[in-house]
Every structure is written in C-alpha cells, then in structure tokens.
Amino acid sequence: MVLFNIENDDRLVECKGCGGQTFLNLALYDSRHKNHFCDEVCYKEWAFKNVELIVEFYQRMNVS
C-alpha cells in the first residue's frame, strides 16, 4: 500500500477511516484500494480497527 498526498486538487473526498470529508490535496491516498484518509492519525485508527485485513494482505504479498 502506498500512501501519498495528491497536490493541487481542492475537491472533497470521503475519508475511509472516519467517514468525514477532506480536501483531496490534503488527504492520504491508498492507491491499491483507492481509499482516502484525512491524515495519518485517521489512517492508523482505521488500520488498528482492521488489523486482520492488513495482516492478511501483508502475508499474501510478502510471506511465502
């Protein structure tokens, strides 16, 4: 998963973590699953709530 900021875009997007809206140019973006997050704190809160999904993904991609 790559998280990065998209510059120069002030459209609103919905945060996958909290459901709130944030500007696209400020949001973190998960390019694999096309999810936006308000910020790193919101992403980490979502990750802690979805730890099984993250562990499964990591295992599938990185553990043989």
RAVENRA-V345380 format. One record per helix or strand of 3 or more residues. SS is the DSSP state (H for helix, E for strand). FROM is the first residue (numbers start at 1). TO is the last residue. If there is no record, write none. Layout:
BEGIN
SS;FROM;TO
SS;FROM;TO
END
This chain:
BEGIN
E;3;5
E;12;15
E;21;23
E;28;30
E;35;37
H;40;49
H;51;62
END
